[in-house]
Amino acid sequence: MGTAFKDLIVWQRAVQMSLAIYRFTSSFPVVEQYGLTSQLRRAAVSVASNIAEGYGRSTRGEYVQSLGHARGSICEIQTQLVIASGLGYGKEELRKAADNLTNEVSRMLVAIMRKLQQ
């Protein structure tokens, strides 16, 4: 694996997604600080972290497994965004920006995983 994980477009987009989630959740009610706000932020940070961790692992299988964990966190985020929207939390344009990034990162993860499993 020739380049550093920071050079990976998927990692860069995952970081952008985390920042978008932080922006989206910044206006959530204080009562959600340890609830949905924390859940969304934790899951968002774990995506980029799992990509980086997997990249640093010894084997291709471990890398694919870490990418799978990142993909699972994306699904978690997408679910939580639906819930937050249903509760009327956050600004809709910020939710859409975050959701668009989750879709982009998810597609990239699936493509990378398929390539690595060939």
Backbone as JSON Lines, residues from 0, in Angstrom:
{"i":0,"aa":"M","n":[0.85,-1.18,0.0],"ca":[0.0,0.0,0.0],"c":[0.89,1.24,0.0]}
{"i":1,"aa":"G","n":[1.03,1.84,-1.16],"ca":[2.04,2.85,-1.38],"c":[1.86,4.19,-0.7]}
{"i":2,"aa":"T","n":[0.66,4.7,-0.59],"ca":[0.48,6.05,-0.07],"c":[0.05,6.01,1.39]}
{"i":3,"aa":"A","n":[0.18,7.14,2.03],"ca":[-0.28,7.26,3.41],"c":[-1.81,7.35,3.42]}
{"i":4,"aa":"F","n":[-2.44,6.92,4.52],"ca":[-3.89,6.94,4.59],"c":[-4.46,8.35,4.38]}
{"i":5,"aa":"K","n":[-3.69,9.37,4.74],"ca":[-4.17,10.75,4.56],"c":[-4.3,11.13,3.09]}
{"i":6,"aa":"D","n":[-3.66,10.39,2.23],"ca":[-3.75,10.63,0.78],"c":[-4.98,9.97,0.17]}
{"i":7,"aa":"L","n":[-5.63,9.09,0.89],"ca":[-6.8,8.39,0.38],"c":[-7.99,9.34,0.29]}
{"i":8,"aa":"I","n":[-8.6,9.42,-0.88],"ca":[-9.76,10.3,-1.07],"c":[-10.9,9.88,-0.13]}
{"i":9,"aa":"V","n":[-11.09,8.59,0.06],"ca":[-12.16,8.12,0.93],"c":[-11.94,8.6,2.37]}
{"i":10,"aa":"W","n":[-10.69,8.6,2.82],"ca":[-10.4,9.09,4.18],"c":[-10.68,10.59,4.26]}
{"i":11,"aa":"Q","n":[-10.25,11.33,3.24],"ca":[-10.48,12.78,3.21],"c":[-11.97,13.1,3.23]}
{"i":12,"aa":"R","n":[-12.76,12.36,2.46],"ca":[-14.22,12.58,2.43],"c":[-14.84,12.2,3.79]}
{"i":13,"aa":"A","n":[-14.31,11.15,4.4],"ca":[-14.83,10.72,5.71],"c":[-14.57,11.81,6.76]}
{"i":14,"aa":"V","n":[-13.42,12.47,6.69],"ca":[-13.13,13.58,7.6],"c":[-14.11,14.73,7.32]}
{"i":15,"aa":"Q","n":[-14.33,15.03,6.05],"ca":[-15.3,16.08,5.7],"c":[-16.69,15.72,6.22]}
{"i":16,"aa":"M","n":[-17.05,14.44,6.14],"ca":[-18.33,13.99,6.65],"c":[-18.42,14.19,8.16]}
{"i":17,"aa":"S","n":[-17.34,13.88,8.87],"ca":[-17.32,14.09,10.33],"c":[-17.55,15.56,10.67]}
{"i":18,"aa":"L","n":[-16.87,16.43,9.94],"ca":[-17.04,17.86,10.17],"c":[-18.47,18.29,9.88]}
{"i":19,"aa":"A","n":[-19.06,17.72,8.83],"ca":[-20.46,18.04,8.5],"c":[-21.4,17.59,9.6]}
{"i":20,"aa":"I","n":[-21.13,16.42,10.18],"ca":[-21.95,15.91,11.29],"c":[-21.81,16.82,12.51]}
{"i":21,"aa":"Y","n":[-20.61,17.26,12.8],"ca":[-20.41,18.18,13.93],"c":[-21.18,19.48,13.7]}
{"i":22,"aa":"R","n":[-21.13,20.01,12.47],"ca":[-21.88,21.24,12.17],"c":[-23.38,21.01,12.34]}
{"i":23,"aa":"F","n":[-23.86,19.89,11.81],"ca":[-25.28,19.58,11.87],"c":[-25.76,19.44,13.32]}
{"i":24,"aa":"T","n":[-24.98,18.77,14.15],"ca":[-25.4,18.51,15.53],"c":[-25.15,19.68,16.47]}
{"i":25,"aa":"S","n":[-24.46,20.7,16.01],"ca":[-24.1,21.83,16.9],"c":[-25.32,22.57,17.44]}
{"i":26,"aa":"S","n":[-26.45,22.49,16.75],"ca":[-27.65,23.2,17.23],"c":[-28.67,22.26,17.87]}
{"i":27,"aa":"F","n":[-28.29,21.0,18.1],"ca":[-29.21,20.06,18.74],"c":[-29.51,20.53,20.16]}
{"i":28,"aa":"P","n":[-30.66,20.15,20.7],"ca":[-30.99,20.52,22.09],"c":[-29.94,19.97,23.07]}
{"i":29,"aa":"V","n":[-29.71,20.71,24.13],"ca":[-28.73,20.31,25.16],"c":[-29.09,18.94,25.73]}
{"i":30,"aa":"V","n":[-30.37,18.63,25.82],"ca":[-30.81,17.35,26.36],"c":[-30.27,16.18,25.53]}
{"i":31,"aa":"E","n":[-29.89,16.43,24.27],"ca":[-29.36,15.39,23.4],"c":[-27.84,15.28,23.45]}
{"i":32,"aa":"Q","n":[-27.19,16.08,24.29],"ca":[-25.73,16.09,24.36],"c":[-25.15,14.68,24.55]}
{"i":33,"aa":"Y","n":[-25.77,13.89,25.41],"ca":[-25.28,12.54,25.67],"c":[-26.11,11.49,24.93]}
{"i":34,"aa":"G","n":[-27.0,11.95,24.07],"ca":[-27.84,11.06,23.29],"c":[-27.45,11.09,21.83]}
{"i":35,"aa":"L","n":[-28.36,11.6,21.03],"ca":[-28.18,11.59,19.58],"c":[-26.96,12.37,19.12]}
{"i":36,"aa":"T","n":[-26.67,13.49,19.75],"ca":[-25.49,14.29,19.37],"c":[-24.23,13.44,19.54]}
{"i":37,"aa":"S","n":[-24.08,12.83,20.69],"ca":[-22.91,12.01,20.99],"c":[-22.83,10.8,20.07]}
{"i":38,"aa":"Q","n":[-23.98,10.14,19.84],"ca":[-24.02,8.95,18.97],"c":[-23.57,9.29,17.56]}
{"i":39,"aa":"L","n":[-24.13,10.36,17.0],"ca":[-23.78,10.76,15.64],"c":[-22.3,11.12,15.52]}
{"i":40,"aa":"R","n":[-21.82,11.89,16.45],"ca":[-20.42,12.32,16.4],"c":[-19.46,11.16,16.55]}
{"i":41,"aa":"R","n":[-19.77,10.26,17.47],"ca":[-18.92,9.09,17.69],"c":[-18.86,8.23,16.44]}
{"i":42,"aa":"A","n":[-20.03,7.97,15.86],"ca":[-20.07,7.14,14.65],"c":[-19.34,7.81,13.49]}
{"i":43,"aa":"A","n":[-19.49,9.13,13.36],"ca":[-18.85,9.86,12.27],"c":[-17.33,9.81,12.4]}
{"i":44,"aa":"V","n":[-16.83,10.03,13.59],"ca":[-15.38,10.0,13.82],"c":[-14.84,8.59,13.58]}
{"i":45,"aa":"S","n":[-15.63,7.58,13.9],"ca":[-15.16,6.2,13.74],"c":[-14.97,5.81,12.28]}
{"i":46,"aa":"V","n":[-15.68,6.46,11.36],"ca":[-15.54,6.1,9.94],"c":[-14.12,6.39,9.47]}
{"i":47,"aa":"A","n":[-13.68,7.63,9.6],"ca":[-12.32,7.99,9.18],"c":[-11.28,7.22,10.0]}
{"i":48,"aa":"S","n":[-11.56,7.03,11.28],"ca":[-10.62,6.31,12.14],"c":[-10.45,4.87,11.7]}
{"i":49,"aa":"N","n":[-11.55,4.2,11.35],"ca":[-11.47,2.81,10.89],"c":[-10.76,2.69,9.55]}
{"i":50,"aa":"I","n":[-10.96,3.67,8.67],"ca":[-10.24,3.66,7.39],"c":[-8.74,3.75,7.66]}
{"i":51,"aa":"A","n":[-8.36,4.68,8.53],"ca":[-6.93,4.85,8.85],"c":[-6.37,3.62,9.55]}
{"i":52,"aa":"E","n":[-7.11,3.09,10.51],"ca":[-6.64,1.91,11.24],"c":[-6.45,0.73,10.3]}
{"i":53,"aa":"G","n":[-7.44,0.5,9.45],"ca":[-7.35,-0.61,8.5],"c":[-6.18,-0.46,7.57]}
{"i":54,"aa":"Y","n":[-5.93,0.76,7.13],"ca":[-4.8,1.02,6.24],"c":[-3.49,0.64,6.91]}
{"i":55,"aa":"G","n":[-3.43,0.86,8.21],"ca":[-2.21,0.57,8.96],"c":[-2.06,-0.89,9.38]}
{"i":56,"aa":"R","n":[-3.06,-1.7,9.11],"ca":[-2.99,-3.12,9.49],"c":[-2.07,-3.9,8.58]}
{"i":57,"aa":"S","n":[-1.74,-5.1,9.01],"ca":[-0.74,-5.92,8.32],"c":[-1.26,-6.59,7.06]}
{"i":58,"aa":"T","n":[-2.53,-6.99,7.07],"ca":[-3.02,-7.8,5.96],"c":[-4.19,-7.14,5.25]}
{"i":59,"aa":"R","n":[-4.38,-7.59,4.02],"ca":[-5.5,-7.12,3.21],"c":[-6.83,-7.45,3.89]}
{"i":60,"aa":"G","n":[-6.92,-8.64,4.46],"ca":[-8.15,-9.06,5.15],"c":[-8.5,-8.15,6.31]}
{"i":61,"aa":"E","n":[-7.49,-7.75,7.08],"ca":[-7.73,-6.84,8.2],"c":[-8.18,-5.47,7.69]}
{"i":62,"aa":"Y","n":[-7.6,-5.05,6.57],"ca":[-7.99,-3.77,5.97],"c":[-9.45,-3.81,5.54]}
{"i":63,"aa":"V","n":[-9.83,-4.89,4.85],"ca":[-11.22,-5.04,4.41],"c":[-12.16,-5.07,5.61]}
{"i":64,"aa":"Q","n":[-11.75,-5.75,6.67],"ca":[-12.59,-5.82,7.88],"c":[-12.79,-4.43,8.48]}
{"i":65,"aa":"S","n":[-11.73,-3.63,8.54],"ca":[-11.84,-2.27,9.07],"c":[-12.72,-1.4,8.18]}
{"i":66,"aa":"L","n":[-12.61,-1.59,6.86],"ca":[-13.48,-0.85,5.94],"c":[-14.94,-1.26,6.15]}
{"i":67,"aa":"G","n":[-15.16,-2.54,6.47],"ca":[-16.51,-3.01,6.78],"c":[-17.06,-2.36,8.04]}
{"i":68,"aa":"H","n":[-16.21,-2.17,9.03],"ca":[-16.63,-1.47,10.25],"c":[-17.0,-0.02,9.92]}
{"i":69,"aa":"A","n":[-16.2,0.6,9.06],"ca":[-16.49,1.98,8.64],"c":[-17.84,2.03,7.93]}
{"i":70,"aa":"R","n":[-18.1,1.06,7.07],"ca":[-19.37,1.02,6.35],"c":[-20.53,0.82,7.32]}
{"i":71,"aa":"G","n":[-20.35,-0.01,8.34],"ca":[-21.39,-0.19,9.35],"c":[-21.68,1.1,10.08]}
{"i":72,"aa":"S","n":[-20.64,1.87,10.39],"ca":[-20.83,3.17,11.05],"c":[-21.59,4.15,10.15]}
{"i":73,"aa":"I","n":[-21.34,4.06,8.84],"ca":[-22.08,4.91,7.89],"c":[-23.57,4.6,7.97]}
{"i":74,"aa":"C","n":[-23.92,3.31,8.0],"ca":[-25.33,2.92,8.1],"c":[-25.94,3.42,9.41]}
{"i":75,"aa":"E","n":[-25.16,3.36,10.47],"ca":[-25.6,3.88,11.77],"c":[-25.89,5.38,11.65]}
{"i":76,"aa":"I","n":[-24.98,6.12,11.03],"ca":[-25.14,7.57,10.86],"c":[-26.39,7.86,10.03]}
{"i":77,"aa":"Q","n":[-26.56,7.14,8.94],"ca":[-27.71,7.38,8.07],"c":[-29.03,7.17,8.82]}
{"i":78,"aa":"T","n":[-29.06,6.15,9.66],"ca":[-30.24,5.9,10.49],"c":[-30.48,7.04,11.47]}
{"i":79,"aa":"Q","n":[-29.41,7.48,12.11],"ca":[-29.52,8.55,13.11],"c":[-29.89,9.88,12.47]}
{"i":80,"aa":"L","n":[-29.46,10.12,11.24],"ca":[-29.85,11.34,10.53],"c":[-31.35,11.35,10.26]}
{"i":81,"aa":"V","n":[-31.91,10.19,9.92],"ca":[-33.35,10.07,9.71],"c":[-34.1,10.38,11.01]}
{"i":82,"aa":"I","n":[-33.59,9.84,12.11],"ca":[-34.23,10.06,13.42],"c":[-34.15,11.54,13.79]}
{"i":83,"aa":"A","n":[-32.97,12.15,13.64],"ca":[-32.79,13.56,13.96],"c":[-33.72,14.43,13.12]}
{"i":84,"aa":"S","n":[-33.84,14.1,11.85],"ca":[-34.73,14.85,10.97],"c":[-36.18,14.7,11.42]}
{"i":85,"aa":"G","n":[-36.56,13.48,11.78],"ca":[-37.92,13.22,12.26],"c":[-38.26,13.99,13.52]}
{"i":86,"aa":"L","n":[-37.24,14.23,14.34],"ca":[-37.43,15.0,15.58],"c":[-37.33,16.5,15.34]}
{"i":87,"aa":"G","n":[-36.99,16.89,14.11],"ca":[-36.87,18.31,13.78],"c":[-35.59,18.94,14.29]}
{"i":88,"aa":"Y","n":[-34.56,18.12,14.53],"ca":[-33.29,18.64,15.04],"c":[-32.41,19.12,13.89]}
{"i":89,"aa":"G","n":[-31.67,20.18,14.14],"ca":[-30.67,20.67,13.19],"c":[-31.26,21.34,11.97]}
{"i":90,"aa":"K","n":[-30.38,21.96,11.22],"ca":[-30.79,22.64,9.99],"c":[-30.82,21.65,8.85]}
{"i":91,"aa":"E","n":[-31.9,21.7,8.08],"ca":[-32.11,20.74,6.99],"c":[-30.97,20.76,5.97]}
{"i":92,"aa":"E","n":[-30.46,21.94,5.63],"ca":[-29.38,21.99,4.63],"c":[-28.1,21.34,5.16]}
{"i":93,"aa":"L","n":[-27.88,21.43,6.46],"ca":[-26.7,20.78,7.06],"c":[-26.89,19.27,7.11]}
{"i":94,"aa":"R","n":[-28.14,18.84,7.36],"ca":[-28.42,17.4,7.35],"c":[-28.22,16.84,5.95]}
{"i":95,"aa":"K","n":[-28.7,17.56,4.94],"ca":[-28.54,17.09,3.56],"c":[-27.07,17.01,3.17]}
{"i":96,"aa":"A","n":[-26.29,18.0,3.57],"ca":[-24.85,17.98,3.27],"c":[-24.19,16.76,3.91]}
{"i":97,"aa":"A","n":[-24.52,16.5,5.16],"ca":[-23.97,15.33,5.86],"c":[-24.42,14.04,5.19]}
{"i":98,"aa":"D","n":[-25.69,13.97,4.84],"ca":[-26.23,12.77,4.22],"c":[-25.59,12.51,2.86]}
{"i":99,"aa":"N","n":[-25.39,13.56,2.08],"ca":[-24.73,13.4,0.78],"c":[-23.32,12.84,0.95]}
{"i":100,"aa":"L","n":[-22.61,13.32,1.95],"ca":[-21.26,12.82,2.21],"c":[-21.29,11.36,2.68]}
{"i":101,"aa":"T","n":[-22.29,10.99,3.48],"ca":[-22.37,9.58,3.91],"c":[-22.59,8.68,2.7]}
{"i":102,"aa":"N","n":[-23.42,9.13,1.76],"ca":[-23.66,8.34,0.56],"c":[-22.4,8.21,-0.28]}
{"i":103,"aa":"E","n":[-21.66,9.3,-0.42],"ca":[-20.43,9.28,-1.21],"c":[-19.39,8.36,-0.57]}
{"i":104,"aa":"V","n":[-19.19,8.51,0.73],"ca":[-18.2,7.68,1.43],"c":[-18.61,6.2,1.37]}
{"i":105,"aa":"S","n":[-19.89,5.94,1.53],"ca":[-20.37,4.56,1.48],"c":[-20.07,3.92,0.12]}
{"i":106,"aa":"R","n":[-20.37,4.64,-0.95],"ca":[-20.09,4.11,-2.3],"c":[-18.59,3.85,-2.48]}
{"i":107,"aa":"M","n":[-17.77,4.76,-1.99],"ca":[-16.32,4.59,-2.11],"c":[-15.84,3.38,-1.33]}
{"i":108,"aa":"L","n":[-16.37,3.2,-0.13],"ca":[-15.97,2.06,0.7],"c":[-16.32,0.75,0.01]}
{"i":109,"aa":"V","n":[-17.53,0.66,-0.52],"ca":[-17.96,-0.56,-1.2],"c":[-17.04,-0.85,-2.39]}
{"i":110,"aa":"A","n":[-16.7,0.18,-3.16],"ca":[-15.83,-0.01,-4.32],"c":[-14.44,-0.49,-3.9]}
{"i":111,"aa":"I","n":[-13.89,0.11,-2.86],"ca":[-12.56,-0.29,-2.38],"c":[-12.59,-1.73,-1.86]}
{"i":112,"aa":"M","n":[-13.63,-2.05,-1.1],"ca":[-13.74,-3.4,-0.55],"c":[-13.83,-4.44,-1.66]}
{"i":113,"aa":"R","n":[-14.62,-4.13,-2.69],"ca":[-14.74,-5.07,-3.82],"c":[-13.4,-5.27,-4.5]}
{"i":114,"aa":"K","n":[-12.7,-4.18,-4.71],"ca":[-11.38,-4.25,-5.38],"c":[-10.39,-5.07,-4.55]}
{"i":115,"aa":"L","n":[-10.39,-4.85,-3.25],"ca":[-9.46,-5.57,-2.38],"c":[-9.8,-7.05,-2.26]}
{"i":116,"aa":"Q","n":[-11.07,-7.4,-2.45],"ca":[-11.48,-8.79,-2.32],"c":[-11.33,-9.59,-3.61]}
{"i":117,"aa":"Q","n":[-10.94,-8.93,-4.69],"ca":[-10.75,-9.63,-5.98],"c":[-9.5,-10.49,-5.95]}
